[in-house]
């Protein structure tokens, strides 16, 4: 990529690619070559409020999504990750200087957690315990929490978000990275 074709990264918000309101940008370098490969918005308070607000709107619908539908969503997500592993590994390698093998292993570790998360919705049912004391039964209910947020380190750009987002989503929450 030459300096004439430097990508300007946009924000994914509510399923749409949108421009950040913040005008300040950060530079992304390929650490292996020193080449500038992208500009990213340094999102401010307004952008954060906007994305959390959109996630809150989505939460109302997602929280009511039946657990089997959430599991199907995650299974589809897993299939996309598997299909796109090579391309994702190339991106991680280019942006973070990891070898292709390391980047691919990072993606696979994330896929492992997505597979685990596919089973979470089946555990979202509550429980009833009879006679915990004379004449007393106990019931538990599991409810989604709302909008959840992941703040991740730079050194595992794919694996750690894939440890967070699928679990939150499986439990009926929305996720902001």
C-alpha positions as CSV (number, residue, x, y, z in Angstrom):
1,X,0.0,0.0,0.0
2,X,1.4,3.4,-0.9
3,X,0.9,6.7,0.8
4,X,-1.7,7.5,-1.9
5,X,-3.9,4.6,-0.8
6,X,-3.8,4.8,3.0
7,X,-7.0,3.5,4.4
8,X,-9.0,5.6,6.7
9,X,-10.8,3.3,9.2
10,X,-14.4,3.9,9.9
11,X,-16.5,2.8,13.0
12,X,-18.8,-0.1,12.9
13,X,-21.9,1.0,14.7
14,X,-25.3,-0.8,14.7
15,X,-24.2,-2.9,11.7
16,X,-23.2,0.2,9.7
17,X,-19.9,1.7,8.8
18,X,-19.9,5.3,9.9
19,X,-17.4,8.1,10.2
20,X,-16.3,9.1,13.7
21,X,-17.3,12.6,14.9
22,X,-13.8,13.0,16.2
23,X,-11.5,14.6,13.6
24,X,-8.2,13.6,15.3
25,X,-6.6,10.5,13.8
26,X,-3.9,8.0,14.8
27,X,-1.5,6.4,12.4
28,X,-1.2,2.6,12.0
29,X,2.2,1.4,10.9
30,X,3.2,-2.0,9.7
31,X,5.9,-2.7,12.4
32,X,7.8,-5.1,10.0
33,X,8.3,-2.4,7.4
34,X,7.6,0.9,9.0
35,X,5.0,1.6,6.3
36,X,2.0,3.7,7.2
37,X,-1.0,1.5,6.4
38,X,-4.0,3.2,7.9
39,X,-5.4,6.2,9.8
40,X,-7.8,5.5,12.7
41,X,-10.2,7.9,14.4
42,X,-9.3,8.7,18.0
43,X,-12.9,8.6,19.1
44,X,-14.0,11.0,21.8
45,X,-16.8,11.2,24.2
46,X,-19.4,12.0,21.5
47,X,-18.5,8.9,19.6
48,X,-18.6,6.7,22.7
49,X,-22.0,8.0,23.7
50,X,-23.3,7.4,20.1
51,X,-22.1,3.8,19.9
52,X,-23.2,2.9,23.4
53,X,-26.6,4.5,22.6
54,X,-26.9,2.4,19.4
55,X,-25.9,-0.7,21.3
56,X,-28.6,0.1,23.9
57,X,-31.2,0.3,21.2
58,X,-30.1,-3.1,19.8
59,X,-30.1,-4.6,23.2
60,X,-33.8,-4.4,23.6
61,X,-34.3,-6.7,20.6
62,X,-31.3,-8.9,21.2
63,X,-32.2,-9.6,24.8
64,X,-35.5,-11.0,23.7
65,X,-33.9,-13.2,21.0
66,X,-34.5,-16.8,21.9
67,X,-31.4,-18.7,23.1
68,X,-31.4,-21.1,20.2
69,X,-31.4,-18.2,17.8
70,X,-28.4,-16.7,19.6
71,X,-26.6,-20.0,19.3
72,X,-27.3,-20.1,15.5
73,X,-26.0,-16.6,15.2
74,X,-22.8,-17.7,16.9
75,X,-22.5,-20.8,14.8
76,X,-22.7,-18.6,11.6
77,X,-20.1,-16.3,13.1
78,X,-17.8,-19.2,13.7
79,X,-18.2,-20.4,10.1
80,X,-17.3,-16.9,8.8
81,X,-14.2,-16.8,11.1
82,X,-13.1,-20.3,9.8
83,X,-13.6,-19.3,6.2
84,X,-11.8,-16.0,6.6
85,X,-8.9,-17.2,8.9
86,X,-6.2,-16.7,6.3
87,X,-7.3,-13.1,5.5
88,X,-7.7,-12.3,9.2
89,X,-4.3,-13.7,9.9
90,X,-2.7,-11.6,7.1
91,X,-4.3,-8.5,8.6
92,X,-3.1,-9.2,12.1
93,X,0.4,-10.0,10.8
94,X,0.5,-6.8,8.8
95,X,-0.8,-4.6,11.6
96,X,1.0,-6.1,14.5
97,X,4.2,-7.7,13.1
98,X,3.3,-11.2,14.1
99,X,4.4,-14.1,11.9
100,X,1.5,-15.5,9.8
101,X,1.7,-18.7,11.9
102,X,1.3,-16.7,15.2
103,X,-1.5,-14.6,13.8
104,X,-3.3,-17.7,12.5
105,X,-3.0,-19.4,15.9
106,X,-4.4,-16.3,17.6
107,X,-7.5,-16.5,15.3
108,X,-7.9,-20.2,16.1
109,X,-7.8,-19.5,19.8
110,X,-10.5,-17.0,19.3
111,X,-12.5,-19.5,17.3
112,X,-12.2,-22.0,20.1
113,X,-14.0,-19.5,22.4
114,X,-16.7,-18.9,19.8
115,X,-17.3,-22.6,19.8
116,X,-17.6,-22.6,23.6
117,X,-19.9,-19.7,23.4
118,X,-22.2,-21.5,21.0
119,X,-23.2,-23.8,23.9
120,X,-23.8,-21.0,26.4
121,X,-27.4,-20.2,25.4
122,X,-28.5,-23.8,26.4
123,X,-27.3,-23.0,29.9
124,X,-29.3,-19.7,30.2
125,X,-32.3,-21.3,31.7
126,X,-33.0,-20.8,35.3
127,X,-33.2,-23.5,38.0
128,X,-35.7,-24.5,40.6
129,X,-34.5,-26.1,43.8
130,X,-37.3,-27.6,45.9
131,X,-37.2,-27.8,49.6
132,X,-34.0,-25.8,50.3
133,X,-35.6,-25.5,53.7
134,X,-38.9,-26.8,55.1
135,X,-41.6,-25.4,52.8
136,X,-39.2,-23.2,50.8
137,X,-38.3,-23.6,47.2
138,X,-35.7,-21.5,45.4
139,X,-35.8,-20.3,41.9
140,X,-33.0,-18.6,39.8
141,X,-33.5,-16.6,36.7
142,X,-30.8,-15.5,34.2
143,X,-31.2,-12.2,32.4
144,X,-29.0,-10.4,30.0
145,X,-27.2,-7.4,31.6
146,X,-27.3,-4.9,28.8
147,X,-24.5,-3.2,26.9
148,X,-21.1,-4.7,27.8
149,X,-17.7,-3.2,26.9
150,X,-14.4,-4.8,26.2
151,X,-11.1,-2.9,26.5
152,X,-8.3,-5.0,25.2
153,X,-4.5,-4.8,25.0
154,X,-2.7,-4.2,21.7
155,X,-0.8,-7.5,21.6
156,X,-3.6,-9.9,20.9
157,X,-5.9,-7.8,18.7
158,X,-8.1,-10.7,17.5
159,X,-7.9,-13.4,20.3
160,X,-8.9,-11.3,23.3
161,X,-11.9,-9.6,21.7
162,X,-13.0,-13.1,20.6
163,X,-12.7,-14.2,24.2
164,X,-15.1,-11.4,25.2
165,X,-17.7,-10.6,22.6
166,X,-19.1,-14.1,21.9
167,X,-19.7,-14.8,25.6
168,X,-21.5,-11.5,26.1
169,X,-23.5,-12.0,22.9
170,X,-24.4,-15.6,23.8
171,X,-25.8,-14.3,27.1
172,X,-28.1,-11.9,25.3
173,X,-26.0,-8.8,25.8
174,X,-24.7,-6.3,23.3
175,X,-20.9,-5.7,23.0
176,X,-18.8,-2.6,22.4
177,X,-15.1,-2.9,21.7
